[in-house]
Structure formats: C-alpha cells, structure tokens
Amino acid sequence: MDRTRADKGDGAGGVKDARPGAASSAVPRGAFAYSAADEERRRGVRRMKTFATGLLLLVAVVYAFAKWRQTAGADGAWAGYVAAAAEAGMVGALADWFAVTALFRRPMGLPIPHTAIIPTKKDTLGRTLGDFVGENFLSSGVVRQRLRAVGISSRLGGWLAEPANADRVTAELSTALRGALRVLRDSDVQAVVAEAITRRADAQEVAPGLGALLEKVVDDGGHRRVVDLLCVRAHDWLVMHGDSVMEAVTGGAPGWTPRFVDKRVGERVYKELLRFTGEMRDMPEHPARGAVDRFLRDFAADLQSDEDTRARVERLKTEVLGRGEVQEVIASAWGSVRQMVVAASEDEYSQLRLRTRTGLLSLGARLASDARMQEKVDRWLEDAAVHVVTTYQDEITALITETVAGWDAEQTSLKIEAHIGRDLQFIRINGTVVGALAGLVIYAVSRALGA
C-alpha cells in the first residue's frame, strides 16, 4: 500500500510523524491495536533514525570537506583517504536506508518494485507464518518431544501431593460440579434418566439374573429371616383376627348345614391355622419350611431355564415399567440425587469432598513416585495432544492466516516497525561504518598497487 503523504516527510532519515493521536486514531476497533507501549517504542525508533540520519549527514559533510581540500591541493594524501572512506560510508548508509525503509514503505514515495514489503505482502506473510507454525510447531514429532521433555505427569504429581493444592483443586471441582448441576434442567435430565433406565431394562432379560440371585439367596439361607417374619406376622394376625377367620369359614359353608356345625368347623379350622403358624414360627426344621425352600429352588431354576416362566416375567417387567407411577419414581430420583450432590459439594467436610481430596493426594503421590504410572499418563497426554494438533492443524494455521489477513496493512507496518525498527536502524549505522572502512581499505590497496 502506498503511503505517499506519510513518506514525504520520511526522506533518507525515515523520520515520520507518529504522534499518539495520529497513530491510534486510525486503528480499527477490536482489530490490531496500536497501544501506548507501541508509541513509546516508536519514539525509540525515531531517536535511532535521527542518529543514523545524522551519521549519514556527517559523512556527507566529511566527504565534501575532504574533496574540497583535495581540490584545493591539501598537503599530503590524507584528503583522498578521507574522501574515499566518506564516499563509501555514504553509499553503505544510503543502501541500508533503502533496504530498511523498503520493508515498511516505498522509499520517498516512489513506486519501486519490491518495496513496502510488509504492507503489500501482509497476507502472503500470514499464510507463510501459518504454514511455518503448522510444519514446525504442530507436527506430532515436535509435540511428543516437547511434552516428553516437560514431564507433565511428574510435575503434576508433585503439585497435587501438596495438601494446599489438593484443597484448591477440590474446591474448584466442587464449584464446577455445582455449576453444572444448576445449569442442567431437571426435566431434561429426568427424561434422559427415565429413558436410559427403561431402554436398558427392555434390552436385557431379567429372569435369568433374578433366578441366579434367588438360587444364591436360598443356598445361603438368606430367605429364612423373611420366612421367620412372615410366620410371626401370620400368627399374630390370626391371634388378633380370629373372628374374621371363623366368619369367613362359616360364611362359605353350604346353606343346608346346621349353624352349630358351621361354627364348630370354623373354630376347628382357626385352631389348626393357629397351631400350624405357631409351629412354623417356633420350629426351624418344620416340614413346611422345607417345602418353601424346595419351592424357591424350583422357581429359581424355572427363572433360568423354563421358557414359559421367563416369558411371563418379561411381560410382567414390561407392564411394571410402563406404569406411570413407576416412570414418575424413576424420573423423580434425579431430583433427590441432585440435591444430595449439591449439598455434599457445598459442605467442606462432606464425604464427597473429603474422599475427593484424599484421592487427589493419593494420585499426586503416585504420579510423583511411580515411574510406570508417569509413563502411562505421559503417553496418554501425548496421544491426546497429537490427536488435537493433527485433527485441528488446518484450523489452527487458518486462524493465524485469517487473523493476519484481517489486520490493517498500515497499522501492521507501524506496529512491526515499532517492535523491530530500533534494531533495524543499527543496520544503517553499521552500513555507514562498515562502508567507510571498506572504502578506506579499497582506496588504500589501490594506492599501494599504484592504481
């Protein structure tokens, strides 16, 4: 981009008006900011430009003086040596001024090819920079080598092993957990939980598992306490509801039987039931208990092998899961779980936070001392990082390219010059000094050879 008006004041010295207001007013908002720090650097660049230009003017004055003395017939050959050195110094200074100035603008505003390189080649430089970063920083080999040299797992382990750091991580995790639980909508989570449980239950046959569980319970005698409880409750119920039992028996008797016979039969049935339940309650080896054991074993076997029994259980499972009450219970479980987890995450002395802290300390100690675990974690981190950089390498390099392409060319040139311009002015100074020395040596050699 031509910047003729700005370059007119640049001249050989390249001194340009860079007032804070002038520089910053043209900066696109939210793009490539030209800051106060950049303006301070620009002042340093101007000072170096003034010095380099002053040195150029000095050698020009020396050259003019030496040539005047040489023309005036000065005594001795010193004027020729001084003129040759000053002349070569001017050439070196002007050449380096042109080279430095051509990076940022067109020297003296002239449309010379291959000048104003940064403004005109900004987008190309952005693409080249993106390709350079992709090839040399985002390759899998570089990522693995760098991560392996850092030793993240051992450092992380040593850091986590400190109680204060473990407390800090625990607090941050608790805060993140509470935030996540509060952001989630209960209705959405309840729907997901209910659907997941229902789908899992529908996909898996429950009869064989129930049969195996029942078989193990019976073998271990775990059902006996239930039988004991049923016997006790049955006997107690008969004691309290004897009249109801006798009424049920007499009420079911034929109409042609005498009333006293029905009453005697009812009393007899009641006494037998009372005796039977009492014996089952008091006799662990009662034959009826053995019958219950055999029934449960047979039922457990049928649950695992009988197709008809298994089909009935599946139908019952479907009917139960399909009931609205069951779905409401499943869905409402999420609310209870969420409240419990939130309360535990807020309580500094809850088992959730204490166990998390203990786990972090233990993990840190293992990472700091266990070489095999360090190697495993480092390898996992390397694989994860390599996956990210190889998968998103094009997006990362495109970010660099597109960001540079979005910068204003003039402001980009100003900012880069503010950062490296001071050092570039040393090239002009060195060009002046080295050119003068080279001219002096060449002139001296020429005189010595009689040229």
BELBELLIN-V570029 format. One record per residue. N is the residue number from 0. PSI is psi in whole degrees, 0 to 359 (NA if undefined). Layout:
{{N;PSI} {N;PSI}}
This chain:
{{0;133} {1;140} {2;63} {3;315} {4;319} {5;327} {6;343} {7;327} {8;357} {9;309} {10;203} {11;329} {12;342} {13;21} {14;125} {15;146} {16;119} {17;46} {18;147} {19;317} {20;320} {21;325} {22;319} {23;339} {24;333} {25;3} {26;126} {27;135} {28;132} {29;8} {30;258} {31;91} {32;132} {33;104} {34;176} {35;326} {36;323} {37;322} {38;324} {39;320} {40;323} {41;323} {42;321} {43;322} {44;318} {45;322} {46;318} {47;324} {48;318} {49;318} {50;314} {51;319} {52;321} {53;322} {54;322} {55;315} {56;324} {57;312} {58;330} {59;317} {60;318} {61;317} {62;315} {63;318} {64;316} {65;318} {66;323} {67;319} {68;324} {69;321} {70;328} {71;1} {72;47} {73;147} {74;136} {75;172} {76;10} {77;327} {78;322} {79;318} {80;316} {81;319} {82;318} {83;317} {84;316} {85;322} {86;312} {87;325} {88;319} {89;319} {90;314} {91;320} {92;316} {93;321} {94;316} {95;327} {96;317} {97;316} {98;316} {99;316} {100;324} {101;341} {102;323} {103;336} {104;176} {105;120} {106;125} {107;21} {108;8} {109;137} {110;60} {111;134} {112;150} {113;36} {114;174} {115;50} {116;313} {117;312} {118;319} {119;334} {120;19} {121;312} {122;321} {123;319} {124;323} {125;317} {126;319} {127;319} {128;318} {129;315} {130;320} {131;315} {132;317} {133;319} {134;327} {135;346} {136;336} {137;18} {138;152} {139;322} {140;317} {141;317} {142;313} {143;315} {144;318} {145;315} {146;323} {147;324} {148;328} {149;322} {150;58} {151;317} {152;316} {153;320} {154;316} {155;320} {156;314} {157;325} {158;317} {159;334} {160;345} {161;125} {162;320} {163;320} {164;321} {165;320} {166;319} {167;315} {168;320} {169;316} {170;318} {171;319} {172;321} {173;317} {174;316} {175;320} {176;316} {177;317} {178;317} {179;318} {180;327} {181;333} {182;323} {183;138} {184;131} {185;320} {186;320} {187;313} {188;319} {189;319} {190;319} {191;315} {192;313} {193;317} {194;321} {195;315} {196;316} {197;314} {198;318} {199;318} {200;321} {201;325} {202;342} {203;129} {204;129} {205;339} {206;310} {207;319} {208;318} {209;321} {210;316} {211;320} {212;315} {213;320} {214;318} {215;321} {216;316} {217;317} {218;324} {219;355} {220;18} {221;341} {222;347} {223;324} {224;324} {225;317} {226;319} {227;314} {228;319} {229;320} {230;316} {231;313} {232;324} {233;316} {234;316} {235;322} {236;320} {237;321} {238;319} {239;338} {240;42} {241;319} {242;321} {243;321} {244;314} {245;324} {246;322} {247;322} {248;312} {249;327} {250;335} {251;2} {252;155} {253;154} {254;340} {255;351} {256;147} {257;155} {258;320} {259;329} {260;317} {261;321} {262;318} {263;322} {264;317} {265;317} {266;322} {267;315} {268;317} {269;316} {270;321} {271;318} {272;319} {273;319} {274;317} {275;312} {276;326} {277;318} {278;319} {279;324} {280;321} {281;347} {282;103} {283;335} {284;24} {285;140} {286;327} {287;326} {288;320} {289;323} {290;321} {291;318} {292;316} {293;321} {294;316} {295;321} {296;317} {297;320} {298;322} {299;320} {300;319} {301;323} {302;331} {303;334} {304;336} {305;120} {306;321} {307;317} {308;317} {309;321} {310;320} {311;319} {312;320} {313;320} {314;319} {315;319} {316;315} {317;318} {318;318} {319;314} {320;332} {321;348} {322;140} {323;326} {324;320} {325;318} {326;322} {327;320} {328;316} {329;315} {330;320} {331;344} {332;330} {333;319} {334;317} {335;318} {336;317} {337;314} {338;320} {339;317} {340;318} {341;315} {342;319} {343;325} {344;334} {345;334} {346;116} {347;335} {348;17} {349;158} {350;327} {351;310} {352;322} {353;317} {354;324} {355;315} {356;315} {357;319} {358;321} {359;318} {360;317} {361;318} {362;317} {363;317} {364;318} {365;317} {366;327} {367;337} {368;337} {369;107} {370;322} {371;320} {372;321} {373;315} {374;319} {375;314} {376;317} {377;319} {378;321} {379;317} {380;319} {381;314} {382;319} {383;315} {384;318} {385;319} {386;317} {387;311} {388;327} {389;328} {390;321} {391;21} {392;315} {393;321} {394;322} {395;313} {396;326} {397;327} {398;316} {399;311} {400;313} {401;326} {402;313} {403;321} {404;331} {405;350} {406;148} {407;131} {408;316} {409;315} {410;325} {411;314} {412;317} {413;316} {414;317} {415;320} {416;324} {417;328} {418;322} {419;355} {420;323} {421;316} {422;325} {423;330} {424;334} {425;332} {426;318} {427;317} {428;314} {429;323} {430;321} {431;311} {432;311} {433;321} {434;317} {435;316} {436;319} {437;317} {438;321} {439;316} {440;315} {441;318} {442;319} {443;318} {444;318} {445;317} {446;321} {447;328} {448;0} {449;20} {450;NA}}
